[in-house]
């Protein structure tokens, strides 16, 4: 069976991406449990950050949405539906649904607050008494992925709005005494190059995970990456066909993990150890503890387990904590290595 050459531009297959395991794992876990709180990917230029993020969106199963609804509303989950759909349900009206690809929304650097949040047509509201909402990018991104390239160059107040919406799952627009609220549940993915400036620590802390990407140094791997890219550029459909089985397998694993996640448990002793690591590392607040618990459960579900074990925590804890450490200008040790050392000491005592 060949892949139909439809009008949409083919996307490089996720399973064809060589290396960058940390970034791929962070994206997969956020897709399994969007409540992890998104991922910040910092790394060198030309390391495949944007390619990988677009590839994960293409890999996801289609979602069922209410037809002609600007918020991609769910037909039965109240947390994921707009007001117009809720009122139709209350009136017992029939809802027609359709399946769409998971929305992948790019946020341009020059975007205004109105473009991101949406606007209320004040003129129409005053003249006709009708609340007319022009949806923004947050409405389009509901139940999907919102990608901000060069997030470290974006205005701080816009980053704040994105993080607030991602954490609460709702976007509220207030204009001239008129208020509109709509669901905005999405996986926030930011990428950037640290040479172009860091994010403020309080903004960085709001991202669930932080993946660091380095340029591949191994010559054979570099050749493999170049060959994969050349093959895709010369005929994308042959490349997609070649990786179809791997893509389908990964898609099935993600769906299975999403279904398994609610039943995964984590022992009290392990939760205490996670908090002990956060305490030793002097992590401010409790976001580190919460995100590590969630990520460990998502990883265990991805591995098909019913219970989180020490290995699951070790796989995810550096991703969850490395960006929450206090920056010491005299510190020579990398924050990821520092987390690894403390985790080794705390969890080896458990064994």
C-alpha positions in Angstrom: 0.0 0.0 0.0 1.6 3.3 -1.1 1.1 6.6 0.7 -1.3 8.8 -1.2 0.4 11.9 -2.6 -2.0 14.4 -1.0 -1.7 18.1 -1.2 -0.2 18.5 2.3 3.6 18.8 2.5 5.2 15.6 3.7 6.8 15.7 7.1 10.1 14.0 8.0 9.2 10.8 9.9 9.9 11.0 13.7 11.4 7.4 13.8 13.9 8.4 11.0 15.5 11.0 13.3 19.0 9.8 14.3 20.1 10.5 17.9 18.7 13.3 20.1 17.1 10.7 22.4 16.6 13.1 25.2 14.5 15.5 23.1 12.5 12.7 21.6 11.7 11.2 25.0 10.6 14.6 26.4 8.3 15.1 23.5 6.8 11.6 23.7 6.2 11.9 27.5 4.5 15.3 27.0 2.2 13.8 24.4 1.3 10.9 26.7 0.6 13.3 29.6 0.2 16.9 28.5 -0.1 17.9 32.2 3.6 17.5 32.5 3.7 21.1 31.3 5.5 21.2 28.0 9.2 21.1 27.1 11.9 23.6 26.5 14.5 22.5 24.0 17.8 24.4 24.0 20.7 23.6 21.8 23.0 24.4 18.9 21.9 25.6 15.5 21.0 23.0 12.9 20.5 20.1 15.3 17.0 19.2 14.1 14.9 20.8 16.9 12.2 22.2 14.6 12.2 19.0 12.4 11.7 16.8 15.5 8.8 18.9 16.9 6.9 18.9 13.6 7.5 15.2 13.2 5.9 14.3 16.6 2.7 16.2 15.7 2.5 14.3 12.4 2.9 11.0 14.3 -0.1 11.5 16.7 -3.5 9.8 16.1 -6.3 12.0 14.8 -8.7 13.6 17.3 -12.5 13.8 17.2 -13.8 17.4 17.3 -17.2 19.0 17.0 -17.7 20.1 13.4 -17.2 23.8 12.5 -16.0 24.6 16.0 -13.1 27.1 16.3 -11.9 25.7 19.6 -11.5 22.0 18.4 -14.1 21.2 21.1 -14.4 17.6 22.5 -17.9 16.2 22.0 -18.2 14.9 25.6 -15.4 16.3 27.9 -16.6 19.6 29.5 -13.0 20.6 30.2 -12.2 20.6 26.4 -15.2 22.3 24.9 -16.2 25.9 24.2 -19.3 27.6 25.5 -21.3 27.3 22.3 -20.9 23.5 22.4 -21.9 23.4 26.1 -25.1 25.3 25.4 -26.0 22.9 22.5 -25.5 19.9 24.8 -27.6 21.6 27.5 -30.4 22.1 24.9 -30.0 18.4 23.9 -29.1 19.3 20.3 -27.3 16.8 18.1 -23.6 17.4 17.6 -21.9 16.3 14.4 -18.2 15.4 14.8 -15.3 14.9 12.5 -11.7 13.7 12.9 -8.8 16.0 12.3 -5.0 15.8 12.6 -3.7 17.0 16.0 -3.3 20.8 15.6 0.3 22.0 15.3 0.4 25.8 15.7 3.6 27.8 15.1 3.8 31.1 17.1 5.7 33.7 15.1 8.2 35.9 17.0 6.4 39.1 16.0 2.9 38.0 17.2 0.9 40.5 19.1 -1.1 39.7 22.3 -4.4 40.0 20.3 -3.1 37.5 17.7 -2.2 35.1 20.5 -5.2 35.4 22.7 -7.9 36.5 20.2 -10.0 39.7 20.2 -13.5 40.7 21.0 -15.3 42.8 18.4 -16.2 45.8 20.6 -18.1 47.6 17.9 -20.4 44.7 17.3 -20.9 44.2 21.0 -21.9 47.8 21.6 -24.0 48.2 18.4 -25.8 44.8 18.3 -25.2 43.4 21.8 -23.6 40.3 20.4 -20.3 38.9 21.8 -18.2 38.3 18.7 -14.9 36.6 19.4 -12.2 36.4 16.9 -10.1 33.4 18.0 -6.3 33.6 18.3 -3.6 31.1 18.2 -4.4 29.7 21.6 -7.9 28.7 20.4 -6.4 27.0 17.3 -3.9 25.1 19.5 -6.5 23.6 21.9 -5.9 19.8 22.1 -2.8 20.1 20.1 0.8 21.4 20.2 1.9 25.1 20.3 5.4 25.5 19.1 7.5 28.7 19.8 10.8 28.8 18.0 13.4 31.1 19.5 11.2 31.3 22.7 14.1 33.2 24.4 13.6 36.1 22.0 9.8 36.3 22.6 8.4 39.2 24.7 8.3 38.1 28.4 4.6 39.0 28.8 3.7 36.8 25.8 5.7 33.9 27.2 3.8 34.5 30.5 0.4 34.3 28.8 1.4 31.1 27.0 2.6 29.4 30.2 -0.5 30.5 32.2 -2.8 29.1 29.5 -0.8 25.9 29.2 -0.9 25.4 33.0 -4.6 26.2 33.5 -6.0 24.8 30.2 -8.0 28.0 29.7 -7.6 31.4 28.0 -9.5 34.4 29.2 -9.9 37.5 27.1 -11.0 40.7 28.8 -11.8 43.8 26.7 -13.9 46.9 27.8 -15.9 45.0 30.5 -16.6 42.0 28.1 -15.1 38.7 29.1 -14.7 35.5 27.1 -13.2 32.3 28.3 -12.3 29.2 26.2 -10.4 26.0 26.6 -6.7 26.1 25.6 -5.3 22.7 26.6 -2.1 22.2 24.6 1.5 20.9 24.8 3.8 24.0 24.9 7.1 23.4 23.1 9.7 26.1 23.0 13.1 25.9 21.4 16.1 28.2 21.3 19.8 28.7 21.1 21.4 29.6 24.4 23.9 31.8 22.6 21.0 34.2 21.8 20.1 34.7 25.4 18.5 32.8 28.3 14.9 32.8 29.5 14.2 34.4 32.8 14.5 31.7 35.6 10.8 32.2 36.7 9.7 31.6 33.1 12.1 28.7 32.6 10.7 27.1 35.8 7.2 27.0 34.3 8.3 24.6 31.6 7.8 21.0 32.7 10.9 19.6 31.1 14.2 21.0 29.7 16.1 19.1 27.0 19.6 20.0 26.0 20.7 19.3 22.5 24.3 19.0 21.3 25.6 18.6 17.8 26.4 15.0 17.0 30.2 14.5 17.0 30.4 10.8 15.8 31.3 10.9 12.1 29.4 7.7 11.2 26.2 9.2 12.8 26.7 12.5 11.0 26.9 10.6 7.7 23.7 8.7 8.6 21.8 11.9 9.4 22.9 13.5 6.1 21.9 10.4 4.1 18.5 10.3 5.8 17.9 13.9 5.0 19.1 13.6 1.4 16.9 10.5 0.9 13.8 12.4 2.2 14.5 15.5 0.1 14.9 13.5 -3.1 11.7 11.4 -2.6 9.8 12.0 0.6 7.2 9.3 -0.2 9.7 6.5 -0.5 11.2 7.6 2.8 7.8 7.7 4.5 6.9 4.2 3.2 10.3 2.9 4.5 9.5 4.1 8.1 5.7 3.4 8.0 5.9 0.3 10.2 8.1 2.0 12.8 5.8 5.0 12.8 2.7 2.8 13.3 4.4 0.9 16.1 5.4 4.1 18.0 1.9 5.5 17.4 0.4 2.3 19.0 2.8 2.5 21.9 1.8 6.2 22.6 -2.0 5.3 22.4 -1.5 2.3 24.7 0.5 4.5 27.2 -2.2 7.1 27.2 -4.8 4.5 28.1 -2.6 2.9 30.8 -1.5 6.1 32.4 -4.5 6.6 34.9 -3.8 3.2 36.4 0.0 3.6 37.0 1.0 4.0 40.6 4.1 5.3 42.4 5.2 4.1 45.9 5.3 6.5 48.8 9.0 5.7 49.4 9.9 6.7 45.8 7.9 9.9 46.1 9.8 10.7 49.3 13.1 10.1 47.4 12.1 12.4 44.6 11.4 15.2 47.1 14.7 14.4 48.9 16.5 15.0 45.6 14.7 18.3 45.1 15.5 19.3 48.6 19.3 18.5 48.3 19.4 20.4 45.0 17.7 23.4 46.6 15.0 23.5 44.0 12.6 26.5 44.6 8.9 25.6 44.9 7.2 22.2 44.4 6.9 22.2 40.6 10.0 19.9 40.3 8.4 17.3 42.6 5.1 17.4 40.8 6.5 17.2 37.3 9.0 14.4 38.2 6.1 12.3 39.6 4.0 12.9 36.5 6.8 12.2 34.1 7.9 9.0 35.9 4.3 7.7 35.6 4.2 8.6 31.9 7.5 6.8 31.3 6.3 3.7 33.2 3.1 3.7 31.1 5.2 4.0 28.0 7.2 1.0 29.1 3.9 -0.9 29.7 4.4 -1.1 33.5 1.7 -0.8 36.2 4.1 0.6 38.8 6.9 3.2 38.7 10.3 1.8 39.6 13.7 3.5 40.3 14.8 3.2 36.7 11.8 5.1 35.4 12.6 8.0 37.8 16.3 8.0 36.8 15.3 8.2 33.1 13.2 11.4 33.5 14.4 13.3 36.6 17.3 15.2 34.9 14.9 16.4 32.2 12.5 17.6 35.0 15.0 19.3 37.3 18.1 20.6 35.4 16.5 24.0 34.6 15.2 24.6 38.2 18.6 24.7 39.9 19.9 28.1 41.0 22.5 29.5 38.7 25.9 30.0 40.3 28.3 31.9 38.0 31.3 30.3 39.6 29.9 26.7 39.2 31.9 24.7 36.6 29.7 21.5 36.7 26.8 21.2 34.2 23.4 21.2 36.0 22.4 17.9 34.3 25.5 16.2 35.7 24.8 17.7 39.2 21.3 16.3 39.2 22.6 12.9 38.1 25.1 12.8 40.9 22.5 13.6 43.6 20.0 11.1 42.1 22.7 8.4 42.2 23.5 9.0 45.8 19.9 9.2 47.0 18.5 6.2 45.0 21.6 4.0 45.5 20.9 4.2 49.3 17.4 2.9 48.6 18.8 -0.2 46.9 
